[in-house]
Amino acid sequence: MRILLTNDDGITAPGIAALYEAASHLGEVFVVAPSTVQSAMSHGVTLHRPILTHTQAGHSPKGNPLFEGIAVDGRPADCVKLAISNLIPGPVDLVLSGINSGANIGINVIYSGTVAAAMEAGFMGIPAVAMSLHIGHPQKTDWSRATEISRRVIEQIIEHQLEKHTVLNVNIPVLDDGAEPIGTRVVPASTSPIVDEYHHELRMGGDRMFTAVPDLKFHHTPADSDVDAIYKKYITITPLRFDLTRHDHLDTWSERLTGGRNDQGAG
């Protein structure tokens, strides 16, 4: 199996090292990831400037050398595009994105660069898995345990047929202080909006400066959703799709705007 490994936290992040250790036994692993942190960049791509790349060594959290990858001065989606089209010789069978430092649950999947990289692979017909770890206390994060759990989940996924365009969003609950997941649940993503909070500062001249508070809070937590399950200490798996069309509304709006005739010219 030929695997592309990427992320949005950058090629030197501990999460990508943990995911490399989780997947390296599965086949040939190619690492192509952003050179800098690209969190919450969603599905942005670089069009109006050149994209620089360079070889970058990756190390384990303990400092041991793990891989030699390619760092990309761009977004997560850029990494997948470049890797498939130019940087990796031959086909790719699976794309793994992560392990993100922080959960990508609920409506947060819209903003996530980790998920966007997986979705980009899905566009191309390559099965992909986005992996994220819910962080409680960053200094206590157990990346070695995250590696073990990710390895098990990935192995379980690839035991089954992975159809083209499959995108799975996997989230691991907080592992601080020896905490363990109590199981795995396949659940839908919550559509509850995030509670937006900003620190406010008045600057000289009357300008106001706002800094986003990074807490992941939701207005409500629907039962049997990814948000509900991860706070109950489950590993969550959510199949995602990228067809944004409301097919159930096509006939309604066609009737409203064109009288049901979609062959009318402009003007």
C-alpha angles and dihedrals in degrees: 000000000000113000131190113208120198141146144176100242092072136262093280095052118120091233096064090049089051091050092047089055089048094052108028093094092058097071141286110350123199118193118209113161142148117284090222137028111289101175117159092010089125114194098335118146132196114248110145102054137037118271114230122209133187139173113266131185119226125212137194119249086263092055099256116143112253112165147348109235140166119260115210124204091219146063129304092258089052089056093056094043093050094041094054097039103037119356106054118058111223133002128327119221100189138013120210119192122192151327084224117203096235136027121283100205136140119358088345088087086076092062098037120113088194091060092040091059090053091046091051088057089048090055087057093050095254117131111241141187125201112205124197136172122213106232123214107164109006093207091056097047110135102217093170090058090046087055092053094048093045091050091053094046093047092048090051091050096050092047085075129058111280107206122208115275092024112148120182123188111208125189127186118205124238113299098190119138095007096306114163133201112254094213146312128280131186104217141158121257114259115245094204111128121246118252104246115216127176134183108232126213129177112221131201112283092032098282115145122219122203125195119192117239106230097217114128103226128156130203089235139352114230115214116253093021130122091257092052093046098048092051087053087056099255126140103241128212120189123180108220133202132199100204100112096180116118094222091181089062099048095090092043095054093039089057093045098047106027104019088250093304113115095179097078116126124234121272 
